[in-house]
Structure formats: C-alpha cells, structure tokens
Amino acid sequence: MSTTTDALVTATLIAPGAILTAAALITQHRGKADSAAVNQVLAASAAERAARAATTDTAPPDGGEGAPAPAVTAPAARLATVLPFTGAGARRAA
C-alpha cells in the first residue's frame, strides 16, 4: 500500500474515536459542574430539614392532624414445613 492510502486508513479508523473521546470529556466536565450544584442544593435542603426536625412540635405546618401512631404488627405466621423427597425418584449427588 502507498503512504497516502495508509494515512487515509489511519485517519478513518482514528478520527471517530478522537471525536467521541473529546465529546465524552466535555460531557464529563459539564456533569461534574452539575453534580456540584446538585450536591450544594441537597446539602442546603438537608440542613433545613435538620433544623426543622430539631423542633419538638409534631403538628404539621398547615395546622392539620398529626401523623398516626405506628401500628402494632402481629408476629409473622409460620410457614408450612418442607418435606424432603427421599425414595426411588430422588437424585443423589454425583
């Protein structure tokens, strides 16, 4: 093959990867900035909820009825006993 053909084949094979790599790096960079902004908002929200939870008032903010007391659950029912199948049709370990 000639040098020109080799250069064209190389450019054809490498160019899409280089373009996709550049696009991926730009996307990751922007994603980190978005993540930082989201984390900042989440931290502010968590601080606000913690400040609200520090108060001992259990009534809802709109003056409605409070949350019901947790229900007492009955103990779980026992399941049926599993019977092992032994006999002529049972398989054994090899």
Secondary structure, 3 states (H helix, E strand, C coil): CCHHHHHHHHHHHHHHHHHHHHHHHHHHHHHHHHHHHHHHHHHHHHHHHHHHHHCCCCCCCCCCCCCCCCCCCCCCCCCCCCCCCCCCCCCCCC
